[in-house]
Amino acid sequence: MKRAFYILLSCIISCTFLQAQSPIDDLTKRRKKAEAEIAYIDKLLKDNVQQQKNSLTQLNLTKQKLVQRKELIASIDLQIHIVEQEMKNKNNEVNDLQSYLERLKNTYKGLLYQAYKYRDSRSWMMFVLSSDDFGMAYRRWQYFKRLSERLNELAANIKETSKKINTEIVSLTQKRKELANYLSQKQSEVNTLEKEEQAVQELIKNLSGQEQKLKKEAEAQRKQINNLNATIERIMREEAKKQQERERANLPVDRVLTTNFENNRNNLPWPVRKGVVVGKFGKHPHPVYKGITIERNGIDISTEKGSKAMAVFDGTVVKIFSVAGMNNGVMVQHGGYYSIYCRLGAVHVKIGDKIKAGQEIGNIITNDEGATLLHFELWKGIDKLNPELWLAR
């Protein structure tokens, strides 16, 4: 029975330990991911600065780095909170053990005094022999025996509790070092964040100094995006009509492929090997100039020069098109869903090709600012979707 109790207690402690470790593991993953994103953005920034300083691409990348830096600081904050809570628990454990040790010592002193009164073997022997009958003698002998056993038990317990206190104090000291390390890391990241925020303001200031030139570029970019949006929306309406005709001809959409695509929400592979989202889905104000709004039906992903666009899922190439300022675009059907890849130079597929997830679709062009940007969209029928909600994080 006692053995079963200790096994159960051990299991409970192990489970509690594992649960306590899980948040730290998750936070460590978050930190590593944020650090990797920052390192990659730094690489893209270095490549971009070599081409052209004070560009919108540089501004967008630096802003995205701020997002990742804040994520990094947030994860460190959570780690600090966890360690502080662990230290509080350790302090409580040490205090409880010290109180328990004090009670053990007081009990031990009392019993030791009793034993001291009969320290001479003749004294306790005479006490036993002076009993009125055998039963009383037996009980007195048992008393001395239990007294001896209890003293030994308490001495062992005192030793074990003292050992536990020392172990907890060592652990607490380690936690203090861990906390100091996290606090130092946080301060370092906060200092870096402040410098990066200053760099963003400096970039905005420098870009504002080129107002006439950049406003003209911003307006041209807005027109390009609007032109792209209109072109893709027209293509999607045409595809919807074709799909209706196929259904009337008893050629319905591939339901299995549609379901498989839907089941991969939040888990679709990225359309580039590595990249950073610098242009968000939907309507957003221009990063420098008020009054100019950019509306994207998809996202812009900054990646390395020479990168390829890759299919995010199995499907069929249904359209290859060109848009002024956006170069070539490719549309891939995945049952009832469509993925669109724009700003391509050479295209490696043709209409009707059955392609697999991860297959290269085309080369992503690098613009005059040195930025390699893929414009990526997702649609369900004629409804546009936010790709960031579908891509693996």
ZAMI-325582 format. One record per residue (C-alpha): residue number from 1; x negated, y, z. Coordinates in steps of 0.05 Angstrom, whole numbers, always signed. Layout:
<pts>
> num/u/v/w
> NUM/X/Y/Z .
...
</pts>
This chain:
<pts>
> num/u/v/w
> 1/+0/+0/+0 .
> 2/-56/+48/+20 .
> 3/-94/+30/-44 .
> 4/-33/+46/-87 .
> 5/-25/+113/-52 .
> 6/-97/+133/-67 .
> 7/-90/+112/-140 .
> 8/-27/+154/-146 .
> 9/-60/+214/-112 .
> 10/-120/+207/-159 .
> 11/-74/+208/-220 .
> 12/-38/+270/-195 .
> 13/-105/+307/-184 .
> 14/-131/+285/-253 .
> 15/-67/+310/-288 .
> 16/-70/+376/-251 .
> 17/-143/+384/-271 .
> 18/-129/+369/-344 .
> 19/-71/+419/-344 .
> 20/-117/+471/-313 .
> 21/-170/+458/-366 .
> 22/-122/+464/-425 .
> 23/-113/+540/-423 .
> 24/-188/+551/-420 .
> 25/-198/+504/-480 .
> 26/-144/+542/-519 .
> 27/-175/+609/-502 .
> 28/-244/+584/-522 .
> 29/-215/+565/-590 .
> 30/-182/+633/-597 .
> 31/-247/+668/-580 .
> 32/-287/+627/-629 .
> 33/-236/+640/-684 .
> 34/-237/+715/-670 .
> 35/-313/+716/-668 .
> 36/-316/+678/-735 .
> 37/-267/+727/-766 .
> 38/-308/+786/-742 .
> 39/-372/+755/-769 .
> 40/-339/+743/-837 .
> 41/-311/+814/-840 .
> 42/-381/+840/-824 .
> 43/-407/+801/-884 .
> 44/-353/+829/-930 .
> 45/-367/+899/-904 .
> 46/-441/+891/-917 .
> 47/-428/+869/-988 .
> 48/-377/+926/-998 .
> 49/-423/+980/-970 .
> 50/-478/+959/-1017 .
> 51/-429/+974/-1074 .
> 52/-395/+1037/-1048 .
> 53/-392/+1073/-982 .
> 54/-329/+1107/-953 .
> 55/-280/+1064/-993 .
> 56/-209/+1044/-976 .
> 57/-231/+972/-977 .
> 58/-284/+988/-924 .
> 59/-230/+1023/-883 .
> 60/-181/+964/-888 .
> 61/-235/+914/-869 .
> 62/-258/+956/-810 .
> 63/-186/+962/-786 .
> 64/-177/+887/-791 .
> 65/-241/+879/-750 .
> 66/-210/+922/-696 .
> 67/-150/+874/-694 .
> 68/-197/+815/-685 .
> 69/-239/+852/-633 .
> 70/-176/+866/-592 .
> 71/-156/+793/-598 .
> 72/-225/+774/-572 .
> 73/-219/+822/-513 .
> 74/-149/+796/-498 .
> 75/-174/+724/-495 .
> 76/-232/+745/-449 .
> 77/-180/+781/-404 .
> 78/-140/+717/-399 .
> 79/-203/+677/-382 .
> 80/-219/+728/-327 .
> 81/-149/+720/-300 .
> 82/-155/+644/-299 .
> 83/-223/+646/-264 .
> 84/-198/+697/-213 .
> 85/-139/+651/-198 .
> 86/-186/+591/-191 .
> 87/-230/+632/-144 .
> 88/-169/+650/-102 .
> 89/-150/+576/-99 .
> 90/-221/+557/-80 .
> 91/-222/+610/-25 .
> 92/-157/+582/+3 .
> 93/-185/+511/+0 .
> 94/-248/+533/+37 .
> 95/-207/+570/+90 .
> 96/-161/+509/+99 .
> 97/-220/+462/+105 .
> 98/-255/+508/+155 .
> 99/-192/+511/+198 .
> 100/-186/+435/+194 .
> 101/-259/+428/+213 .
> 102/-249/+473/+273 .
> 103/-190/+431/+297 .
> 104/-232/+367/+288 .
> 105/-288/+397/+328 .
> 106/-242/+418/+385 .
> 107/-211/+348/+387 .
> 108/-280/+317/+385 .
> 109/-303/+362/+444 .
> 110/-243/+340/+486 .
> 111/-256/+266/+473 .
> 112/-330/+276/+483 .
> 113/-315/+304/+552 .
> 114/-274/+243/+569 .
> 115/-331/+198/+546 .
> 116/-381/+239/+586 .
> 117/-344/+224/+651 .
> 118/-358/+150/+639 .
> 119/-426/+158/+606 .
> 120/-456/+108/+655 .
> 121/-438/+37/+635 .
> 122/-428/+20/+709 .
> 123/-376/+76/+716 .
> 124/-329/+52/+661 .
> 125/-342/-21/+681 .
> 126/-322/-5/+753 .
> 127/-261/+32/+727 .
> 128/-240/-30/+689 .
> 129/-255/-78/+746 .
> 130/-218/-36/+797 .
> 131/-152/-50/+761 .
> 132/-95/-80/+801 .
> 133/-85/-136/+752 .
> 134/-111/-165/+687 .
> 135/-61/-127/+645 .
> 136/-84/-60/+673 .
> 137/-157/-80/+663 .
> 138/-143/-99/+590 .
> 139/-108/-33/+577 .
> 140/-166/+6/+608 .
> 141/-216/-33/+567 .
> 142/-174/-19/+504 .
> 143/-174/+56/+522 .
> 144/-250/+59/+523 .
> 145/-253/+19/+459 .
> 146/-204/+66/+423 .
> 147/-241/+126/+452 .
> 148/-306/+102/+422 .
> 149/-273/+87/+355 .
> 150/-238/+154/+353 .
> 151/-303/+190/+369 .
> 152/-338/+154/+312 .
> 153/-279/+169/+266 .
> 154/-279/+242/+283 .
> 155/-355/+248/+275 .
> 156/-349/+217/+205 .
> 157/-290/+263/+188 .
> 158/-328/+324/+212 .
> 159/-387/+304/+169 .
> 160/-344/+292/+108 .
> 161/-305/+357/+116 .
> 162/-370/+396/+124 .
> 163/-394/+364/+60 .
> 164/-330/+384/+24 .
> 165/-336/+456/+49 .
> 166/-407/+459/+22 .
> 167/-384/+431/-45 .
> 168/-327/+481/-51 .
> 169/-374/+539/-32 .
> 170/-423/+517/-88 .
> 171/-363/+514/-136 .
> 172/-340/+582/-113 .
> 173/-409/+611/-124 .
> 174/-408/+582/-195 .
> 175/-340/+613/-208 .
> 176/-367/+681/-185 .
> 177/-423/+675/-236 .
> 178/-373/+654/-289 .
> 179/-329/+715/-273 .
> 180/-389/+762/-274 .
> 181/-407/+734/-343 .
> 182/-337/+744/-370 .
> 183/-333/+815/-342 .
> 184/-400/+831/-375 .
> 185/-376/+802/-441 .
> 186/-312/+842/-437 .
> 187/-349/+907/-424 .
> 188/-395/+893/-483 .
> 189/-336/+880/-529 .
> 190/-299/+942/-504 .
> 191/-361/+985/-518 .
> 192/-365/+955/-588 .
> 193/-290/+967/-599 .
> 194/-298/+1041/-580 .
> 195/-354/+1048/-631 .
> 196/-313/+1013/-685 .
> 197/-253/+1058/-670 .
> 198/-299/+1118/-679 .
> 199/-324/+1088/-744 .
> 200/-251/+1083/-769 .
> 201/-239/+1156/-752 .
> 202/-304/+1175/-787 .
> 203/-283/+1136/-848 .
> 204/-214/+1169/-849 .
> 205/-248/+1237/-843 .
> 206/-296/+1222/-900 .
> 207/-240/+1195/-944 .
> 208/-198/+1256/-928 .
> 209/-255/+1298/-955 .
> 210/-244/+1265/-1023 .
> 211/-169/+1281/-1020 .
> 212/-157/+1300/-1093 .
> 213/-194/+1241/-1121 .
> 214/-167/+1190/-1072 .
> 215/-95/+1215/-1075 .
> 216/-98/+1204/-1150 .
> 217/-126/+1134/-1139 .
> 218/-73/+1120/-1085 .
> 219/-17/+1141/-1131 .
> 220/-47/+1099/-1187 .
> 221/-51/+1039/-1140 .
> 222/+22/+1050/-1118 .
> 223/+44/+1050/-1191 .
> 224/+3/+987/-1205 .
> 225/+36/+951/-1146 .
> 226/+105/+976/-1166 .
> 227/+92/+952/-1237 .
> 228/+69/+885/-1211 .
> 229/+131/+880/-1166 .
> 230/+177/+896/-1224 .
> 231/+142/+845/-1270 .
> 232/+145/+788/-1219 .
> 233/+217/+804/-1200 .
> 234/+236/+801/-1273 .
> 235/+199/+735/-1282 .
> 236/+234/+707/-1220 .
> 237/+303/+726/-1248 .
> 238/+284/+691/-1313 .
> 239/+262/+629/-1274 .
> 240/+327/+629/-1235 .
> 241/+367/+629/-1301 .
> 242/+324/+573/-1328 .
> 243/+336/+533/-1264 .
> 244/+411/+542/-1272 .
> 245/+406/+516/-1343 .
> 246/+366/+456/-1320 .
> 247/+417/+440/-1267 .
> 248/+473/+444/-1318 .
> 249/+433/+395/-1360 .
> 250/+428/+348/-1299 .
> 251/+355/+366/-1287 .
> 252/+359/+392/-1215 .
> 253/+301/+421/-1176 .
> 254/+255/+370/-1143 .
> 255/+287/+365/-1074 .
> 256/+231/+322/-1045 .
> 257/+178/+373/-1065 .
> 258/+221/+430/-1038 .
> 259/+229/+394/-971 .
> 260/+155/+377/-967 .
> 261/+138/+450/-980 .
> 262/+187/+474/-927 .
> 263/+157/+425/-876 .
> 264/+90/+458/-886 .
> 265/+111/+527/-861 .
> 266/+54/+555/-818 .
> 267/+9/+500/-845 .
> 268/-3/+516/-919 .
> 269/-76/+520/-938 .
> 270/-103/+588/-957 .
> 271/-107/+607/-1031 .
> 272/-182/+622/-1020 .
> 273/-236/+583/-984 .
> 274/-245/+640/-935 .
> 275/-213/+709/-931 .
> 276/-183/+765/-891 .
> 277/-114/+796/-901 .
> 278/-125/+871/-914 .
> 279/-58/+886/-947 .
> 280/+6/+867/-909 .
> 281/+73/+843/-936 .
> 282/+128/+895/-941 .
> 283/+129/+971/-937 .
> 284/+70/+1006/-904 .
> 285/+44/+1078/-903 .
> 286/-21/+1093/-938 .
> 287/-79/+1085/-888 .
> 288/-103/+1157/-900 .
> 289/-50/+1200/-932 .
> 290/+19/+1215/-905 .
> 291/+78/+1213/-953 .
> 292/+50/+1155/-994 .
> 293/+82/+1088/-981 .
> 294/+56/+1022/-1009 .
> 295/+106/+965/-1017 .
> 296/+78/+895/-1028 .
> 297/+119/+833/-1044 .
> 298/+59/+792/-1020 .
> 299/-8/+801/-986 .
> 300/-78/+823/-1008 .
> 301/-134/+778/-985 .
> 302/-206/+803/-984 .
> 303/-257/+749/-1000 .
> 304/-328/+741/-1025 .
> 305/-351/+758/-1095 .
> 306/-346/+699/-1142 .
> 307/-289/+666/-1103 .
> 308/-235/+624/-1137 .
> 309/-160/+625/-1126 .
> 310/-134/+556/-1105 .
> 311/-65/+525/-1105 .
> 312/-32/+523/-1036 .
> 313/+11/+462/-1053 .
> 314/+24/+410/-1107 .
> 315/+65/+439/-1164 .
> 316/+72/+458/-1237 .
> 317/+44/+519/-1272 .
> 318/+106/+555/-1302 .
> 319/+79/+624/-1320 .
> 320/+14/+659/-1337 .
> 321/+20/+735/-1345 .
> 322/-19/+800/-1346 .
> 323/-5/+866/-1311 .
> 324/-43/+931/-1322 .
> 325/-92/+942/-1264 .
> 326/-78/+873/-1235 .
> 327/-108/+831/-1291 .
> 328/-81/+760/-1298 .
> 329/-29/+726/-1255 .
> 330/-8/+653/-1248 .
> 331/+58/+627/-1222 .
> 332/+64/+556/-1195 .
> 333/+130/+521/-1180 .
> 334/+137/+476/-1119 .
> 335/+208/+451/-1125 .
> 336/+252/+509/-1103 .
> 337/+191/+550/-1082 .
> 338/+140/+590/-1122 .
> 339/+69/+614/-1107 .
> 340/+38/+672/-1147 .
> 341/-36/+688/-1154 .
> 342/-57/+756/-1183 .
> 343/-121/+796/-1197 .
> 344/-151/+738/-1234 .
> 345/-203/+741/-1289 .
> 346/-213/+674/-1324 .
> 347/-154/+627/-1313 .
> 348/-169/+552/-1307 .
> 349/-99/+525/-1317 .
> 350/-45/+528/-1371 .
> 351/+31/+528/-1371 .
> 352/+59/+458/-1357 .
> 353/-2/+434/-1318 .
> 354/+13/+391/-1258 .
> 355/-35/+414/-1204 .
> 356/-54/+392/-1134 .
> 357/-63/+432/-1070 .
> 358/-133/+461/-1068 .
> 359/-143/+458/-1144 .
> 360/-177/+520/-1173 .
> 361/-130/+565/-1212 .
> 362/-176/+620/-1233 .
> 363/-233/+669/-1217 .
> 364/-216/+728/-1172 .
> 365/-242/+794/-1201 .
> 366/-286/+843/-1163 .
> 367/-264/+916/-1171 .
> 368/-307/+979/-1180 .
> 369/-310/+988/-1104 .
> 370/-342/+920/-1098 .
> 371/-279/+890/-1067 .
> 372/-257/+820/-1086 .
> 373/-182/+819/-1072 .
> 374/-131/+765/-1087 .
> 375/-58/+786/-1088 .
> 376/-16/+727/-1065 .
> 377/+59/+719/-1062 .
> 378/+110/+666/-1042 .
> 379/+182/+663/-1066 .
> 380/+242/+618/-1053 .
> 381/+285/+626/-1114 .
> 382/+294/+702/-1121 .
> 383/+278/+715/-1048 .
> 384/+209/+740/-1030 .
> 385/+174/+711/-969 .
> 386/+120/+736/-923 .
> 387/+60/+691/-939 .
> 388/+28/+702/-871 .
> 389/+85/+664/-839 .
> 390/+70/+604/-883 .
> 391/-6/+600/-885 .
> 392/-43/+561/-832 .
> 393/-70/+605/-777 .
</pts>
